[in-house]
Amino acid sequence: MLKRKHLIWFFLLLLGCGYFSTMSNLEINYYLKSVVFLLPMQLAAIIYVTYLGWKRN
């Protein structure tokens, strides 16, 4: 049986592949594409840091 952690990693892998495929096919300005490409990583970092802050309090 697959563990919950493996299912989460599999879902994140599928999500990442879909995001990469979508970003590769977008036909927008190169600068705007790089900003949009980094946005989810920045949001994930903000959520992670916020979660650590709440967890410590």
PyMOL commands that set and color helices and strands:
alter all, ss='L'
color gray80, all
select helices_A, chain A and resi 4-25+30-56
alter helices_A, ss='H'
color red, helices_A
deselect
rebuild
show_as cartoon
